[in-house]
Each structure stands twice: as structure tokens, then as C-alpha cells.
Amino acid sequence: MLPRPLASAIIVLVSVIWAANFVLQFIVPEYHPDVTLNGVFMAIVGGALALSRKDSGGGPHGRKDDAP
């Protein structure tokens, strides 16, 4: 579990770098970003979001009584 402020900081930092990577290809014609970077950035942001969520307790619907 990541604390909310840390997860928010990671998400903002990665999103800014992601946006800069996208814009840079229009500013510098010789720059061609690797398309796999989008997947890496998406995985980092998605992972930070997932790890920052509070565990609601168990079952598929978040109720503790769903557990066998």
C-alpha cells in the first residue's frame, strides 16, 4: 500500500514526463519516442493508483462476509 500523497506525487511526476515525451516529438523533429514507453508510463500510473486504494475487506464486492 502506498500512502495517498506519495501515490499522487508519483502519478503527477510520471504524467508530466509522459506529456513532455509526447510533446517533444513535435518540437525536436529528430526525436522519435519508443512506443513501449507509453505502456511503461501507463503501468507505473496504474500501479500507483492501484496501490494507493484502500483495501475494502475481501470479496469480489468488497464485503468481508463474501470470503469462504
Beta strands, then each sheet from edge to edge (+ up, - down):
end
